[in-house]
Amino acid sequence: MRIRISHRTTYRYAAAPAFLAQLLRLTPRTGPGQSILDWTIDSHGELNSWTDAFGNACNLLTLDRPSDRVVITAAGEVMTADLDGATPAAGSDLPLDVFLRQSARTSPDAAMIDFTAGFDARLSADRRDGLDRLMAAILEQVRYQLGVTHAHSTAAESFAEGQGVCQDHTHIFIGCARQAGVPARYVSGYLHDGDHAGPFDAGHAWAEAWIDGPGWVGFDVANGMPSSERHVVVAVGLDYDSASPVRGVRAGDAADETLEVSVSLKAV
């Protein structure tokens, strides 16, 4: 599937900051099932690029004298293929054990540990079937709802709340999978949903878990489905913090900052 993507991030400030630095993970990954046909990142300032330990293409944007409005635009075309939800290992030399390590975002509490224990037998008998059942159970337990959780919510907090968004569903799935001894990682990217803005118009998140044979298999918990050719992988990590599209620091009053994100996807 050929997908055209435009991702525009706009920061506005009451007073221009003295300095701004942004870590950008806005370039889709290249590997089995996905390739970049064309991609550019545009913004005022200096861009330095590198590949991180997870195999993500990163850029550091620095502006010594930013204005009161900073716009970052990432756009291009990506070709995807349907691999039955699987993404064979590529782009990172990290051992699987790394993805068994819980983070502050994913660490389960007692309720999540008890919940996960109910899937141990099924995961031992058939890992993919067990993970499919885990995904369905999480979605039933934690319904999709905007505005209940926040950017810093943990898996345990959103699980207890019983509501959340794709980021929360992903952290819960990862926390449960790791608790069960299954390597799992966070994926940030996009979901093509019929050439119109939808609930994931500011980007999307899902999980990948390791299954011997197919490799990394994608589980889109918020939609209750495996990843497909409609999913565009941008970055992977232990959790949101290591796979987020944009993170940064600046010199100035944080209360003076407003953020707008606009994402459009179109099949071509």
KAVENUR-V558696 format. One record per backbone hydrogen bond with DSSP energy under -1.0 kcal/mol. NH is the residue of the N-H (numbers start at 1). CO is the residue of the C=O. If there is no record, write none. Layout:
BEGIN
nh: [NH;NH]
co: [CO;CO]
END
This chain:
BEGIN
nh: [3;4;5;6;7;8;9;10;11;12;13;14;18;20;21;22;23;24;25;29;31;34;35;37;38;40;42;46;48;50;52;55;58;59;60;61;62;63;70;72;73;74;75;76;77;78;79;80;81;86;87;98;99;100;101;107;113;114;115;116;117;119;120;123;124;125;126;130;131;132;133;134;135;136;137;138;139;140;141;142;143;145;153;155;158;159;160;161;162;164;169;170;171;172;173;174;175;176;177;178;179;180;181;182;184;185;186;187;188;189;190;192;201;203;204;206;207;208;209;210;211;215;216;217;218;219;220;221;225;227;231;232;234;235;237;243;244;247;249;251;256;257;258;260;262;264;266;268]
co: [78;266;76;264;74;262;72;260;70;258;68;256;251;63;249;61;247;59;245;233;34;31;79;77;77;75;73;62;60;58;56;52;50;24;48;22;46;20;11;9;42;7;40;5;38;3;35;1;33;83;216;95;96;97;98;103;109;110;111;112;113;116;117;119;120;121;122;126;127;128;129;130;131;132;133;134;135;136;137;138;162;164;150;105;154;155;156;157;158;143;165;166;167;168;169;170;171;172;173;174;175;176;178;177;99;208;237;206;235;204;232;230;198;200;189;187;219;185;217;183;215;211;87;209;85;207;225;219;220;218;228;190;188;188;186;240;240;23;21;19;253;254;12;10;8;6;4;2]
END
